[in-house]
Amino acid sequence: MPRQTIQRQLTFVCLLGVFASCDSSAEECRPLSPETADRLAEYVHNKFSFPAGTIITAGEAEPVDNTCFRKIHFRTEGPARAVDIPLFLSPDQRFLSRELMDATVDPGEQQRSAQQRLAAELVEGAFPMRGASDATVTITLFSDFQCPYCRQEAANLSPEALASLDARVVFRNLPLAIHPWARRAAEMAACVYRQSNAAFWDLHDAIYRNQPQLTSENVNRWIEDVVRKSPDVDLKAYEECVGRHDTAPTVDQDVGFANSHKINGTPTLFINGVRYDGVASPSQLQALVEHLRTAGR
């Protein structure tokens, strides 16, 4: 192919912004100015239709490998629900996208790597855990204490079921706005977890067993009565935790993680990082676990 033709093609590609630089004289990656960061945050605010009073901030622009693409986390500030939206910024600082597709990477390997990263992120931190800590399978469950489908899934993930699956379950909160007392129950249960993992699971089981009888009017007193009977919980410390809403950031963290990964309903399960939406019956759980073991995940 003639040299001039090749040069014209490369120039066209450069104009499209595909490459960060196309010759040795190209400028270094443009730094992200505070003014540009504010402009992008305002765009994200409007694009995703956040309420007028919500403040969106752009986090540090993280370079993607050895390119001038950057990954930026746009987050909410203030007492409202926590939201984290990771987006990629093009080298010319014009385009934002949810995903970059690296054509030099095998898609299958990329998917496996993404699942492994997600599996690690899902359990990064201190969360209520049930089952053997060295189990070969980790099931991360996003749940809502007022959700009737979550009640069904809780029964499917009993200690006996986990033992037969050689699995452990990690509990994460996702109280839905349609359930008026779910958020309060989540914060109260998180206060119990601060003192005892075992006491948390006792309360977890009791809430789901009695869920049909619980209401916005009686749930606070009912949970306190359950906690009062627990030998592992100091009632005064628990009441102080609840009264100060000490665990609100804990619940916000779970909700923010769910929002950033488009987890909108409960129950949502991740089995070794592989997502399953809705109630999984014992037989479905067994099949999913066996499939993952066969696939080596």
N, C-alpha and C positions, 0 to 999 in steps of 0.2 A: 504494500500500500504506500502511495507517495507520502513523503514526510509532511507536506503541507496539509494533506487530508487528516493525518494523525493529529497534527497540531490543532487544527480546527475542532476536531472531536474533543480533545482534552480541554480546549478553551470553553466549549459548550458545557462539558461536565462541571468545570469550575464555576461557571455562571449559575449552574443549578445548585451550587453549594454542597455538592456531594463530598468533596474533599476539603479538609481544613486548609491545605496548601497544595499548590500544583507546581511550584518551582522553588528553587532555593532562595529566591528573593522575596517570597511571600512574607507578610507580616506575621508576628507571633499571634497566638490566640488573643482576641480582644478581651480585656478584663470586663467583668460585669459591674457597671457603675451603680451606685445607690439609686440614681434616677431610673435606670433601666429596670432594676429589681422592683421598684415601686410600680412602674408601668406594667410589668408582667403580673404582679400581685393584683393590681386593679383589674387587669384583663381576666384573670382566673376568677376573681370575685364575681364579675359580671357574667362570664361564660357559664359558670356552674350555678348561677342564680342564688347566691347566698343572701340572706336578709340584709337590709340596709346597715344595721348596726354591727355586723360581723367584720372583724379586722382580719385580713389575710396578710401573712408575711412570707417572703421568699427566703428560704434557708440558703446555706452556703452552696455555691455552684460547684459540683463535684465533676472533674473531668472524666470522660468515659474513655478508658484505655489510653491510647496515645493520640487522641483526636481532639478537635476543638468543640465537639459536642459536650454538653454539660447536663448533669442530672440535678434537678432542683426539687426540694420538698417544699410545697406550699402548705402552710399550716394556719389553723385558726388560732386567735388569741382571745383570752377572756374566759368567763364562766360558762359559755355555751359549750355544747358537745364538741369534743376534740375531733378534728378532721386533719388528715395528712394525705395530700395528693402529690405523688411523685410524677414529675413530667421531665421530658428531655427538651433541651433548647438547642436549636441549630447554631452552627458557627457564626452566622450573620446576625444572630440574636433576634430573628424575626419569627421563626416557627417553633411552636410547642407541640409535642406529641407524647402519647402515653407509652409508646414502645419504639425501640430501635431494633431493626432486624439485621443481624450481622450475617451477610451472605457467605462469609468464610468459615462459618461454624456449622457443623452437622446439626440439623434440627432435632434429631432424636437425642443427641448428647446434650444439646442446649436445654431441652425439656427436662432431662434427668437432672442436670445441674440446677435448674430453676426449682425443681421439686425438693432437691436436697437443701438448697438455701432456705426455701420456705419452711421446710420441716424444722430447721434449726431456729428460724425466727419465731416460729409458733410457740416454742418452749423456752425462749430466751427471757429469763426472769423467774420470779417466784410465783408459782400458781398452784392451786389445789391439785393434788395428784392422787389417784387411786390405782392400785395394782402394783405389781412388782417393779421396782425401779430399774431392773435389768431386763425387762421384757423386750422381746425382739420387735414389737409393734407399739407405736405410740399413736393414740387416737386423741386429737385435740378437738374439743367440743365447744362450739359457741352456742350458749344456751340462755334462755329467758325463764325465770322462775314462774311466770304467770302463763307461759305458753303451754297449751294442752299437748301439743306434739312433742315438746321437750319432756313432758312428764312421761310420755310413752318411751322416748329414747332413753331416759334415765333408767327405766326398768330393763331395757335391752342391754344396758351397759352395767349391769349389776356386778358385784365382785366375783360371783360364780361364773358369769359370762366372760369376764376379763381373764380369769384363770384358764378357761378352756381355750381362749384365743391366744394365750401367751402375750397379752397386751396390757398396757396401762392407759388410763385416760387422764388427760389434762383439761381442767375446766376453765373456760374463759367466758366472761359476761358479755351478753348482748341484749340488754333490756330494750324492748321495742316501745316506741312512743304510743302505740295503740293499747298498751297494758299499763294502767294507772299505778299499780303498786309494784311493778317489776323492778324499777330502779331502786326504790327503797329497800326491797328485799336483797338486791344485789349488794348494796352498800353495807347492810347489816350482816350479811353472810361473810363479806370480806373482812369485817371487824372481827368476826369469830375466827376466821382463818389466820389472822395476825397472831392469835394465841395458840391455835391448835388445828392441824390439818385433819385429825380424826374428828374433832368437834364440828368442823365445817361439813364434813360428809354426813355426819349424823343429822345436822340441820338441813342439808341438801335433801336427804332422803325424806325427812319429815315434811318439808315443804311440799314436795311432789306428791307424797301420800295424801296430804290433806288439802291439796290445791283447790278442789271444787268448793270447799267451805271457806276459803280465805277471801277477804274483801279489803278494799281500801280502808274501811273503818276498823277492822279487827286485826289486820296483819301485823302491825307493830307490837301490840300486846301479845299476840300469839307467839311470835318469834321470840320475844323476851321471855315468855314462860318456858319455851323449849331451852333457851340458853341458860336460864336460871338453874335448870336441872343438870347441866353438864359439869362434871367435876374438873374438867380441863380448862374452864373459862373463868377468869376473874370478872365478876359481874360489874364491879365499879369501873374497871378499865374498859370493859365492853361498852358501858353506857356513855363514858366520856368519848370514846371513839365514834359512836353513833351520833352523839349530840354535837360534836364538832365537825361531822361529815369528813372525818380523816381519810376515809377510803374513797371519797369521790374521785380523786385523781387516778386511783387504781381502776375504777370502772371506766373512767374516761379513756384510759390507755387502751383497754380492750376494745371499746367502741371505736376509737380512732383507728386502731389496727384493722378492725372489721371494715370500716368505711374505706380505708385506703386499698383494701383488697376486694372491694365490691361484694362484701358479705352482707346481704340485706335481710335475710330471713333466718329463722331458727326452727329446728336445730340445723346447724351446718357442721359437718365433720371433716377433719383432715386426717387421713390414715397414712402415716409416714409421709405427709406432705401432699397426698393425693386427695382432692376435694370430693366430697359427697354431700349434696344438698337434700334435706328432708330426712324423714325417719328411715333408718336402716334396720330392718328386722334382724333377729339373730342369725337366720340363714343367709341373709344378704351380707351381714358383717363377716360371717365365716367365709363366704365366697370371695369377698373383697380382699380379706387378709390372705387367703390362699393364693389368689391371683398375684398379689404383690410379692409374696414369698417366691413364687415361681418365676416372676419377672426379675427377681433380685433387687427389689427396691425396699 
